[in-house]
Amino acid sequence: MRRAELISEEDYLDAAARSFQSLQNTPGRLVQSAEESSFDSWIKYYRQDENSINSQVSYYDKGAILGLLLDLEIRKRSSGRKSLDDVMRYLYTDFFKKDRNYTPADFQKTCELMAGSSLEEFFARYVRAKDELDYNAALTAAGLKLDRGVTTVDGKPVERAVLGADLEQDQDRLMVRSVRAGSPAYEQGLNAGDQIVAMDNMRVTRDFLIARLGEKKPGDLVNLTIFRFDDLSTLLIKLGARTEGTYKLVPLPNQTELQKQIYRAWLGLRP
């Protein structure tokens, strides 16, 4: 879309940063690899349940990010002479036009051919395994870095209280749609499918609960009155902390001419 000039340079970079942040907010990225997600798509991805956020990662979303990082890695290693475009053209010419299929190993070998060096570590860690992505290792090729945009006051990160449950207002019922692994809600007994009736003895809607949580501080205690099936109970939950911030892709200082060249070619910018 950027190269077709359907979106601006700034919009593309903002969209990429948002996709990075969305992936980092998905607990399932540490449980399922991109390769596993693709292989299991028909039995898992297209059959989502309340725990999918914790056990799965979208091969669409992570795959697009891997493509971006792989493209920049190839451009970096080839000093801007080759890109992921060349990989796709090679596969089209050498496989499709010759009525041949290609395997994952063929794809990796083609990427390495264009890069001029082994990409085994990239594929082993980020495609076949579940290692955290090293965004900056690839972004530096285009003279960029990922700024996690942590908001600070007097030099200290701003933290807000977090519950860790995805909520849905179903007419007059406030339902827990999913609970993120490692969150206060997850660790302290709130389950997907619970109906939240009240917080601190006050009846709640989704908007009301979110507003009240916004007034709390990390470490505050809240009483949630819930229905689990037909059983009424109360959970005392200690709220956790989440650092405020918005991911951004920002230019590195003192960019080299090669980095500037790769940046322009990558985003299809006119010289």
VEXSE-593053 format. One line per 8 residues: number of its first residue (from 1); their letters; for each residue x, y negated, z negated of C-alpha. Coordinates in Angstrom, 1 decimal, padded with zeros to 4 digits. Example, Ala and Ser with C-alpha at 12.3 -4.5 7.8 and 13.67 -1.06 7.14 Angstrom:
2
1) as) 012.3/004.5/-007.8  013.7/001.1/-007.1 .
***
This chain:
271
1) mrraelis) 000.0/000.0/000.0  002.9/-002.4/-000.8  004.7/-001.7/002.5  001.4/-002.2/004.4  001.1/-005.5/002.5  -002.3/-004.6/001.1  -001.0/-005.5/-002.4  001.7/-007.9/-003.5 .
9) eedyldaa) 005.1/-007.1/-004.8  004.1/-008.2/-008.3  000.9/-006.2/-008.3  002.8/-003.1/-007.2  005.3/-003.4/-010.0  002.6/-004.1/-012.6  000.7/-001.0/-011.4  003.9/001.2/-011.7 .
17) arsfqslq) 004.5/-000.1/-015.2  000.9/000.7/-016.2  001.3/004.2/-014.9  004.5/004.7/-016.9  002.7/003.5/-020.1  -000.3/005.7/-019.4  001.9/008.7/-019.1  003.8/007.9/-022.3 .
25) ntpgrlvq) 000.4/007.7/-024.1  -000.5/011.2/-023.0  000.5/013.8/-025.6  000.2/016.6/-023.1  003.2/015.4/-021.2  005.3/017.1/-023.8  003.4/020.4/-023.5  003.0/021.0/-019.8 .
33) saeessfd) 005.4/020.3/-017.0  004.4/018.8/-013.7  005.1/022.1/-012.0  002.9/024.0/-014.4  000.2/021.4/-014.0  000.2/021.9/-010.3  000.2/025.7/-010.5  -002.6/025.8/-013.1 .
41) swikyyrq) -004.7/023.1/-011.6  -007.7/025.3/-010.7  -007.9/027.0/-014.1  -007.0/024.0/-016.3  -006.9/020.5/-014.6  -010.3/021.0/-013.0  -011.7/022.5/-016.1  -011.0/019.8/-018.6 .
49) densinsq) -012.0/020.2/-022.3  -011.8/018.1/-025.4  -008.1/019.2/-026.0  -006.9/018.6/-022.4  -005.3/015.2/-023.4  -003.0/017.2/-025.8  -002.3/020.2/-023.7  -002.1/019.0/-020.1 .
57) vsyydkga) -000.6/016.3/-017.9  -002.1/015.2/-014.5  000.1/016.4/-011.7  -001.4/013.5/-009.7  -000.3/010.9/-012.1  003.0/012.4/-013.2  003.7/013.5/-009.6  003.3/010.0/-008.3 .
65) ilgllldl) 005.8/008.8/-010.9  008.2/011.5/-010.1  008.0/010.6/-006.4  008.8/007.0/-007.3  011.8/007.9/-009.4  013.0/010.5/-006.9  012.8/008.0/-004.1  015.0/005.5/-006.0 .
73) eirkrssg) 017.4/008.3/-007.0  017.9/009.2/-003.4  018.4/005.6/-002.4  020.9/005.1/-005.2  023.0/008.2/-004.4  023.0/007.5/-000.6  023.8/003.8/-001.2  020.5/002.8/000.4 .
81) rkslddvm) 021.0/004.9/003.6  018.3/007.5/002.8  015.0/007.7/000.9  012.1/010.0/000.2  010.7/008.9/003.6  013.6/010.7/005.2  012.9/013.8/003.2  009.3/013.9/004.5 .
89) rylytdff) 010.3/013.3/008.1  012.9/016.1/007.8  010.3/018.5/006.4  007.8/017.5/009.1  010.3/018.1/011.9  012.1/021.1/010.6  009.2/023.0/009.1  005.8/021.8/010.2 .
97) kkdrnytp) 006.7/021.3/013.9  008.3/024.8/013.9  005.3/026.4/012.3  007.2/027.2/009.1  006.2/026.7/005.5  008.6/025.3/002.9  009.1/026.4/-000.7  009.9/024.2/-003.7 .
105) adfqktce) 013.5/025.3/-003.3  013.4/024.0/000.3  012.0/020.7/-000.8  014.8/020.3/-003.4  017.5/021.2/-000.9  016.1/018.6/001.5  016.1/016.0/-001.2  019.7/016.9/-002.0 .
113) lmagssle) 020.7/016.7/001.7  019.4/013.2/001.8  020.9/012.2/-001.5  024.3/013.7/-000.7  024.6/015.5/-004.0  022.9/017.9/-006.3  019.5/017.0/-007.9  019.3/020.1/-010.0 .
121) effaryvr) 019.2/018.2/-013.2  016.4/016.0/-012.0  014.2/018.9/-010.9  015.1/021.1/-013.9  014.4/018.5/-016.5  011.6/016.5/-015.0  009.7/018.8/-012.6  010.1/022.2/-014.0 .
129) akdeldyn) 010.6/021.3/-017.7  009.0/018.7/-020.0  011.8/016.3/-020.8  011.0/012.7/-021.3  011.5/010.8/-018.0  014.5/008.5/-017.9  012.9/005.6/-016.0  015.8/003.3/-016.1 .
137) aaltaagl) 018.2/005.8/-014.6  016.3/005.5/-011.4  015.1/001.9/-011.6  018.6/000.5/-011.9  019.1/001.5/-008.2  016.7/-001.4/-007.3  018.1/-003.8/-009.9  015.2/-003.2/-012.3 .
145) kldrgvtt) 014.6/-002.0/-015.9  011.6/-000.9/-017.9  010.7/-003.5/-020.6  008.4/-001.8/-023.1  007.1/-005.3/-023.9  007.1/-005.0/-027.7  005.4/-008.0/-029.2  007.4/-009.5/-032.1 .
153) vdgkpver) 006.7/-012.1/-034.8  009.8/-013.6/-036.6  011.9/-010.9/-034.9  009.7/-008.0/-036.2  007.6/-005.7/-034.0  003.8/-006.3/-034.3  002.0/-003.2/-035.4  -001.7/-002.5/-035.4 .
161) avlgadle) -003.7/000.1/-037.2  -004.6/003.1/-035.2  -007.1/006.0/-035.7  -006.2/008.1/-032.7  -009.6/009.3/-031.5  -011.3/008.6/-028.2  -014.9/007.6/-028.9  -018.1/007.6/-026.8 .
169) qdqdrlmv) -021.4/005.9/-027.5  -024.1/008.4/-026.6  -027.3/006.4/-026.9  -027.6/005.9/-030.7  -024.9/008.4/-031.6  -021.2/007.7/-031.8  -019.3/010.8/-030.7  -015.7/011.8/-030.9 .
177) rsvragsp) -014.7/012.8/-027.3  -011.1/013.8/-028.1  -008.5/013.5/-030.8  -004.9/012.8/-029.8  -002.2/015.2/-031.2  -000.1/013.7/-034.0  -002.5/010.8/-034.7  -004.0/010.1/-038.1 .
185) ayeqglna) -007.4/011.4/-036.9  -005.8/014.7/-035.7  -003.7/015.2/-038.8  -006.5/014.3/-041.3  -009.4/016.4/-040.0  -011.4/014.5/-037.4  -012.5/016.8/-034.6  -013.7/016.4/-031.0 .
193) gdqivamd) -017.5/016.8/-031.1  -017.9/015.1/-034.5  -020.6/012.4/-034.8  -019.4/009.4/-036.8  -022.3/008.1/-038.8  -020.6/005.4/-040.9  -017.3/003.9/-041.9  -016.9/002.7/-045.5 .
201) nmrvtrdf) -020.7/003.3/-046.0  -021.7/001.1/-043.1  -023.5/002.5/-040.1  -021.4/002.2/-037.0  -021.5/001.9/-033.2  -018.5/002.2/-031.0  -018.0/-001.5/-030.7  -018.6/-002.1/-034.4 .
209) liarlgek) -016.1/000.6/-035.4  -013.4/-000.7/-033.0  -013.9/-004.2/-034.3  -013.6/-003.1/-038.0  -010.5/-001.0/-037.2  -009.0/-004.2/-035.6  -009.3/-005.9/-039.0  -007.3/-003.1/-040.8 .
217) kpgdlvnl) -003.6/-002.8/-041.3  -001.4/000.3/-040.8  -001.7/002.4/-044.0  -005.2/001.2/-044.9  -007.7/003.9/-046.0  -011.1/004.3/-044.3  -014.0/006.6/-045.2  -015.6/008.1/-042.2 .
225) tifrfddl) -019.0/009.8/-042.7  -019.5/012.4/-040.0  -021.9/015.1/-038.8  -020.1/018.3/-037.7  -022.9/020.2/-036.2  -025.5/019.9/-038.9  -023.1/019.5/-041.9  -022.7/016.0/-043.3 .
233) stlliklg) -019.3/015.2/-044.8  -016.8/012.4/-045.5  -013.2/012.1/-044.4  -010.7/009.8/-046.1  -008.3/008.8/-043.4  -005.1/006.8/-043.7  -004.6/004.7/-040.6  -001.4/005.0/-038.7 .
241) artegtyk) 000.6/002.3/-036.8  001.1/001.6/-033.2  003.5/-001.0/-031.9  001.8/-003.7/-029.7  003.3/-004.1/-026.2  002.7/-003.9/-022.5  005.2/-002.2/-020.1  006.7/-004.4/-017.4 .
249) lvplpnqt) 009.4/-003.8/-014.7  011.8/-006.7/-015.0  014.9/-007.6/-012.9  018.4/-006.8/-014.3  020.7/-009.8/-014.7  023.6/-010.1/-012.2  022.2/-007.7/-009.5  024.6/-006.4/-006.9 .
257) elqkqiyr) 024.0/-006.9/-003.2  023.3/-003.1/-002.9  020.6/-003.3/-005.6  019.0/-006.2/-003.9  019.1/-004.4/-000.6  017.6/-001.2/-002.0  014.9/-003.3/-003.7  013.8/-005.0/-000.5 .
265) awlglrp) 013.8/-001.8/001.5  011.9/000.1/-001.3  009.1/-002.5/-001.4  009.1/-003.2/002.4  010.1/-006.8/001.9  011.3/-008.8/004.9  014.9/-010.1/004.7 .
***
